[in-house]
Amino acid sequence: MNGPIAFLRTQLDELPCEETMQEYQAWWETTGRALSETVDRAGTPWLRMYNRQGERIDEIVMPAGYREMLLQGYRHGIVWRPLEEGDWHASFALGYLTAYYDPGLYCPHTVSLSTAVPLAKYGDALLKERYLPPLLKRDETVWQGATWMTEIGGGSDLGANVRTLALPDGDRYRLRGEKYFCSNLGAELAVVAARPQGAPDGIRGLALFLVPRWREDGTLNYLTRRIKDKIGTRSVPTGEVEFTDSEAYPIGNPEMGVYLILEVLNISRVANSIGSVALLQRAIDEAESFACHRIAFGKPLIEQPLIRRQVEAWRRRLEDAFTLAWASVNLLAEVWAQTPPYSPRYHLFRLMTHLAKYWTAEQAVQGAKWCMEVHGGLGVLAEFPVERLLREAMILPIWEGSSHRQMLDALEVMQKRGAHRLLLERVQPFVNPLELDEWEKRIESYLQLPPEEQEARIEELIPPLAEWAGANLPL
């Protein structure tokens, strides 16, 4: 198989942190692959709720070797490089490599980054002094982060479904409520969406809080109810937590909470796009490798005209998907430090992030399905890696906002901010003027439709726009 670094070399003028990338890939090939398979085969981790003294500890028990696998990404710099060196590209290149071998493992690294960034950007001096350094460590003492927004009513409509209440208590708050999908259980810190007491209803009444795993007196700050039994991404434990007067610290101005929450989500959406493309490459590599050795009708599958044509088509689609995802990385690196009110470039970043998150995840699912078909009956057997790719891929369109949410949010930033105009300007030097004019007219005509019709027909606009952007944007 070609491997992630070989592909990245074909797409980027310069490979970020090249020596580190080579070292990291070598570790995966010699050690990480086997650990990843062990963790996946072990299934859902289990929750040790009490120690031998009967004290509540809520320990997440993972298979042997998991911690070693997890620490590699932190050591190599997925979290510390953006904040200490300003190198977002290195972080996402390392994330690409991680997700190629284990898409679920990239989640802890991602949500740790999405915890550290708002803390560094909006936290007060004392909060940063106390909690930021452990998140940026490079050894086994590193702390992990988590981003918990979703409650039982759902994740897309945060304004209606977030009922966790934040009660003032001196220089902090006390949280009361629960979160239903909490990935990276066991993290030392979490950023949590909650509604301060007396805040208005709706999404503009929400604020962002930093919630430590342990209270100042050393006891658990919240309780873990259970761990979810998921179809895939078993290398990140997900479950439910309950806040009972949990100590929490506001990040930034609570009145600006909705913007901070969306900033957190958009970092994770960029990472989701990178992970989706990495999984897609892995699926294509697995299919091509199998096709080179499988003999049917007297010759290898790869020499059969239809299979050969499909492999070539998927390779082109992989390049387009990477371009779309990496364009969102480039924009994030440019605008991440901005605060409200945001610039037009920031709103272009929002549009690109929604397009990339939506389209790359859908391609990952379809690519994994095609890979399974190439393998035939072998593709559905649990003893081979292909069925796992499909299980992992099915989660990517749902993480950090479903495909429906991404399409609707892309539409919103086009309607209210005209972000599509900057996208068209960016593509303009690389496409036929007539084609560009057709897209401009198509979008403007669509935006003149009644709102309900726009939403109902959104699949006529967003999927082809995302595909077209990926095929024509420069890196």
C-alpha positions in Angstrom: 0.0 0.0 0.0 1.1 3.6 -0.6 0.8 4.8 2.9 -0.2 8.2 4.2 3.1 10.0 3.9 3.5 8.9 0.3 0.1 10.4 -0.6 0.7 13.6 1.4 3.9 14.1 -0.6 1.9 14.2 -3.8 -0.5 16.8 -2.5 1.7 19.2 -0.5 4.6 21.3 -1.7 6.3 20.6 1.7 5.6 17.9 4.2 5.2 19.5 7.7 7.5 18.2 10.4 8.9 15.6 8.0 11.3 13.8 10.3 8.6 13.5 13.0 6.1 12.2 10.4 8.5 9.5 9.3 9.1 8.5 12.8 5.4 8.4 13.6 4.5 6.3 10.6 7.3 3.9 11.3 5.9 3.4 14.8 2.4 2.7 13.4 3.8 0.1 11.0 5.9 -1.7 13.6 3.7 -1.4 16.7 0.6 0.7 16.3 -1.3 -1.4 13.8 -1.4 -4.4 16.1 -2.4 -2.3 19.2 -5.2 -0.7 17.2 -6.5 -4.1 16.1 -6.4 -5.3 19.7 -8.3 -2.3 21.0 -11.0 -2.7 18.3 -11.4 -6.4 18.8 -11.7 -5.9 22.6 -15.0 -4.1 21.9 -16.6 -1.6 24.4 -14.4 -0.7 27.3 -15.8 -1.2 30.8 -16.4 1.1 33.7 -14.9 0.4 37.1 -17.1 2.6 39.2 -15.6 2.0 42.7 -12.3 1.2 44.2 -11.7 -1.4 47.0 -12.5 1.2 49.6 -15.9 1.7 48.1 -15.0 5.2 46.8 -16.4 6.3 43.5 -13.6 6.5 40.9 -15.3 5.9 37.5 -12.2 4.5 35.9 -12.4 3.7 32.2 -10.7 0.3 31.7 -9.1 0.1 28.3 -7.1 -2.9 26.8 -3.4 -3.2 27.4 -1.4 -1.1 25.0 -4.1 1.6 24.5 -2.3 4.2 26.6 0.9 3.7 24.6 -1.0 4.1 21.4 -2.8 7.2 22.6 0.3 9.0 23.9 2.1 8.8 20.5 -0.1 11.6 19.1 0.4 13.9 22.1 4.2 13.3 22.1 4.5 14.1 18.4 2.6 17.3 18.7 -1.0 17.1 17.6 -2.0 19.5 20.5 1.1 21.4 21.4 2.4 22.4 18.0 -0.5 24.8 17.1 -0.2 26.6 20.4 3.5 26.6 21.0 4.8 26.8 17.4 1.7 28.2 15.6 2.0 25.1 13.3 -1.6 24.0 12.5 -0.5 22.2 9.4 1.8 19.9 11.3 -1.0 19.1 13.7 -3.4 18.1 11.0 -0.8 16.2 9.0 -0.1 14.1 12.2 -3.8 13.7 12.6 -4.1 12.5 9.0 -1.5 9.9 9.7 -3.3 8.8 13.0 -6.6 8.5 11.3 -5.2 6.5 8.4 -4.4 3.8 10.9 -7.1 4.4 13.5 -9.9 7.0 12.9 -11.3 6.7 16.4 -7.9 7.5 18.1 -7.8 10.8 16.3 -10.9 11.9 18.4 -9.1 12.2 21.8 -6.3 14.2 20.1 -8.9 16.4 18.4 -11.0 17.2 21.4 -7.9 17.8 23.5 -6.9 20.4 20.9 -10.5 21.8 20.9 -10.2 22.1 24.7 -6.7 23.8 24.7 -7.5 26.4 22.0 -10.5 28.2 23.7 -8.7 28.0 27.0 -5.6 29.6 25.5 -7.6 32.1 23.6 -10.3 33.2 26.0 -9.4 31.9 29.5 -8.3 34.3 32.1 -4.7 34.4 33.3 -5.3 32.2 36.4 -7.3 29.6 34.5 -4.6 29.4 31.8 -1.8 29.2 34.3 -3.5 26.3 36.1 -4.9 24.2 33.3 -3.2 24.9 30.0 0.4 23.6 30.7 -0.8 20.0 31.5 -2.6 19.9 28.1 0.6 20.8 26.3 2.9 18.2 27.9 4.8 15.7 25.7 5.1 12.8 28.1 2.9 10.3 29.9 1.8 13.0 32.3 -0.1 14.9 29.6 -3.7 15.8 30.3 -6.5 15.1 27.9 -9.4 17.3 27.0 -13.0 16.7 25.9 -15.8 18.7 24.3 -19.3 17.9 25.7 -22.3 19.6 24.2 -24.9 17.0 23.3 -27.8 16.1 25.6 -30.6 13.5 25.2 -32.7 15.8 23.0 -30.0 15.8 20.3 -26.9 17.7 19.3 -27.9 19.9 16.3 -30.4 22.1 18.1 -28.2 23.1 21.0 -30.4 26.1 21.9 -33.4 23.9 22.6 -31.7 20.8 23.9 -29.0 22.1 26.3 -30.6 22.1 29.7 -27.5 21.8 31.9 -27.7 24.8 34.3 -24.8 26.8 35.6 -25.3 28.4 39.0 -22.9 31.2 40.2 -20.7 30.3 43.1 -18.1 32.9 43.9 -15.3 32.8 41.2 -16.8 29.7 39.6 -20.1 28.0 38.8 -21.8 24.8 39.7 -23.2 22.7 36.9 -26.4 20.7 37.2 -27.5 18.5 34.4 -26.3 15.7 32.1 -24.6 15.1 28.8 -25.6 12.1 26.7 -22.7 11.7 24.2 -19.4 12.4 25.9 -16.4 11.2 23.9 -13.0 10.8 25.5 -14.4 9.8 28.9 -11.7 10.0 31.5 -10.2 13.2 30.2 -8.8 15.5 32.9 -10.6 18.5 31.5 -13.8 19.1 29.4 -15.3 22.2 27.8 -19.0 22.0 28.4 -22.0 24.0 27.0 -24.4 25.1 29.8 -26.9 27.8 30.4 -26.1 30.3 33.2 -28.9 30.9 35.7 -31.1 33.7 34.4 -29.7 33.5 30.8 -32.3 33.7 28.0 -33.7 30.7 26.2 -32.2 29.6 22.9 -28.6 29.2 21.7 -27.6 32.8 22.6 -28.2 32.0 26.3 -25.5 29.3 26.3 -22.0 29.7 27.7 -18.8 27.7 27.6 -17.3 26.2 30.8 -14.1 24.4 31.7 -14.9 21.4 33.9 -12.1 19.5 35.6 -12.5 15.8 36.2 -11.6 16.2 39.9 -12.8 18.8 42.4 -10.3 20.8 44.4 -10.8 18.4 47.4 -9.8 15.5 45.2 -13.2 13.9 44.8 -14.9 13.2 41.4 -16.4 16.4 40.0 -19.0 14.5 38.0 -20.3 11.0 37.6 -20.1 8.6 34.6 -23.4 6.8 34.2 -22.4 4.3 31.5 -20.2 3.7 28.5 -21.9 3.5 25.0 -21.6 0.3 23.0 -20.8 1.8 19.6 -20.6 0.3 16.1 -17.0 1.6 15.7 -14.4 4.1 17.0 -13.8 1.9 20.0 -10.5 3.6 20.5 -12.3 6.5 22.1 -14.6 5.7 25.0 -18.0 7.5 24.8 -20.6 7.6 27.5 -23.0 9.7 29.6 -22.0 12.0 32.5 -24.0 13.6 35.2 -23.2 17.0 36.8 -24.3 17.4 40.4 -23.0 20.8 41.6 -19.9 20.2 39.5 -17.2 22.8 39.7 -16.9 24.8 36.5 -15.1 27.8 35.3 -16.4 30.2 32.6 -14.3 30.5 29.5 -14.6 34.0 28.0 -17.6 36.3 28.3 -20.7 34.1 28.9 -22.7 36.4 26.7 -20.5 35.4 23.8 -20.8 31.7 24.6 -22.5 30.7 21.4 -19.5 31.9 19.3 -17.0 30.1 21.5 -19.0 26.9 21.3 -19.1 27.1 17.5 -15.4 27.8 17.4 -14.8 24.6 19.4 -17.0 22.6 17.0 -15.4 24.0 13.9 -11.9 22.9 15.0 -13.3 19.4 15.4 -15.1 19.6 12.1 -11.8 20.4 10.3 -10.2 17.4 12.0 -13.2 15.2 11.1 -12.6 16.2 7.4 -8.9 15.2 7.7 -9.9 11.9 9.4 -12.4 11.2 6.7 -9.9 11.7 3.9 -7.4 9.5 5.7 -9.9 6.7 6.0 -10.8 7.1 2.4 -7.2 6.7 1.4 -6.9 3.6 3.6 -9.9 2.1 1.9 -8.5 2.7 -1.5 -5.1 1.4 -0.6 -6.7 -1.8 0.9 -8.8 -2.3 -2.2 -6.0 -1.7 -4.6 -3.6 -4.0 -2.7 -6.2 -6.8 -2.7 -7.0 -6.3 -6.4 -3.3 -6.7 -7.3 -3.2 -10.2 -5.8 -6.7 -11.5 -6.3 -6.8 -13.6 -9.5 -10.2 -13.8 -11.3 -10.8 -15.1 -14.8 -7.1 -15.7 -15.4 -5.7 -12.4 -14.3 -5.4 -10.0 -11.3 -8.5 -7.9 -10.5 -6.4 -4.8 -11.0 -6.0 -5.7 -14.7 -9.7 -6.0 -15.2 -10.9 -2.8 -17.0 -13.8 -2.0 -14.6 -11.8 -2.4 -11.4 -8.9 -0.5 -12.9 -11.2 2.4 -13.9 -12.8 2.4 -10.5 -9.5 2.6 -8.7 -8.4 5.5 -10.9 -11.7 7.3 -10.3 -11.4 6.9 -6.5 -7.8 8.1 -6.6 -9.0 11.3 -8.3 -11.8 11.7 -5.8 -9.3 11.2 -2.9 -7.3 14.1 -4.3 -10.3 16.3 -4.5 -11.4 15.4 -1.0 -8.0 16.2 0.4 -7.9 19.5 -1.4 -11.3 20.5 0.2 -10.2 19.4 3.7 -6.8 21.0 3.5 -8.3 24.2 2.3 -10.2 24.4 5.5 -6.9 23.7 7.4 -5.3 26.6 5.6 -8.1 28.9 6.5 -8.2 27.8 10.1 -4.5 28.5 10.4 -5.2 32.0 9.1 -8.2 33.0 11.1 -8.3 31.0 14.3 -7.2 33.9 16.5 -10.0 36.1 15.4 -12.7 37.0 17.9 -16.3 38.3 17.3 -17.1 40.2 15.2 -15.4 38.1 12.6 -14.0 39.1 9.3 -15.3 38.0 5.9 -12.3 35.5 5.7 -13.6 33.9 8.9 -17.0 33.3 7.3 -15.3 31.8 4.3 -13.6 29.5 6.7 -17.0 28.6 8.1 -18.4 27.8 4.7 -15.3 25.7 3.7 -15.5 23.8 7.0 -19.1 22.9 6.5 -18.6 21.8 2.9 -15.5 19.8 3.8 -17.0 18.1 6.8 -20.1 17.1 4.9 -18.5 16.0 1.6 -15.4 14.2 2.9 -17.4 12.1 5.4 -19.8 11.0 2.7 -16.9 10.0 0.5 -15.4 8.0 3.3 -18.6 6.0 3.7 -18.9 5.3 0.0 -15.2 4.5 -0.4 -15.3 2.0 2.5 -18.4 0.4 1.0 -16.7 0.1 -2.4 -13.6 -1.4 -0.7 -15.8 -4.0 0.9 -17.3 -4.8 -2.5 -13.9 -5.2 -4.1 -13.1 -7.8 -1.4 -16.3 -9.7 -2.0 -17.3 -12.1 0.7 -13.9 -11.5 2.4 -14.9 -7.9 3.0 -17.7 -8.8 5.5 -15.5 -11.0 7.7 -14.5 -9.6 11.0 -11.1 -11.3 10.8 -10.0 -8.8 8.0 -9.7 -5.0 8.3 -12.2 -4.0 5.6 -15.4 -4.4 7.6 -13.9 -2.2 10.4 -13.3 0.6 7.9 -17.0 0.6 7.1 -17.9 0.6 10.8 -15.6 3.5 11.5 -16.7 5.4 8.4 -20.4 5.3 9.3 -19.6 7.5 12.4 -17.8 10.3 10.5 -20.9 11.9 9.0 -22.5 12.1 12.4 -19.6 13.3 14.6 -19.6 17.1 15.2 -22.9 17.7 13.4 -24.6 15.4 10.9 -24.6 15.9 7.2 -27.9 17.6 7.4 -26.5 20.1 9.9 -23.5 20.9 7.7 -25.5 21.5 4.6 -27.9 23.8 6.6 -25.1 25.7 8.3 -23.3 26.2 4.9 -26.6 27.6 3.5 -26.8 30.0 6.5 -23.4 31.4 6.1 -24.1 31.9 2.4 -27.5 33.6 3.1 -26.3 35.9 5.9 -22.6 36.5 5.1 -22.3 35.9 1.4 -19.4 33.6 2.0 -19.9 31.9 -1.4 -18.7 35.1 -3.1 -15.2 34.8 -1.5 -15.2 31.1 -2.5 -15.9 32.0 -6.1 -13.2 34.6 -6.0 -10.8 32.0 -4.7 -11.6 29.6 -7.5 -11.8 32.2 -10.3 -8.2 32.0 -11.6 -8.5 28.2 -12.0 -11.7 27.6 -13.8 -13.3 28.6 -17.1 -15.0 32.0 -16.8 -18.3 30.6 -18.2 -18.3 27.9 -15.6 -17.7 30.4 -12.9 -20.5 32.6 -14.2 -22.9 29.6 -14.2 -22.1 28.8 -10.6 -22.6 32.4 -9.5 -26.0 32.5 -11.2 -26.9 29.1 -9.9 -26.2 30.1 -6.3 -27.9 33.5 -6.5 -30.9 32.0 -8.1 -31.1 29.4 -5.4 -30.9 32.0 -2.7 -33.9 33.8 -4.1 -36.1 30.8 -3.4 -38.5 30.9 -0.4 -36.7 29.7 2.8 -38.6 26.5 3.1 -37.9 25.6 -0.5 -34.2 26.4 -0.1 -34.0 23.9 2.8 -36.0 21.2 1.1 -33.9 21.4 -2.1 -30.5 21.9 -0.4 -29.1 18.7 -1.7 -29.4 20.2 -5.2 -26.8 22.8 -4.2 -24.4 21.8 -1.4 -23.1 18.4 -2.6 -22.3 19.5 -6.2 -20.8 22.8 -4.8 -18.5 20.9 -2.4 -17.4 18.5 -5.1 -16.8 21.3 -7.6 -14.8 23.3 -4.9 -12.6 20.2 -4.2 -11.9 19.7 -7.8 -10.9 23.3 -8.5 -9.5 24.9 -5.3 -5.7 25.4 -5.1 -3.9 24.2 -2.1 
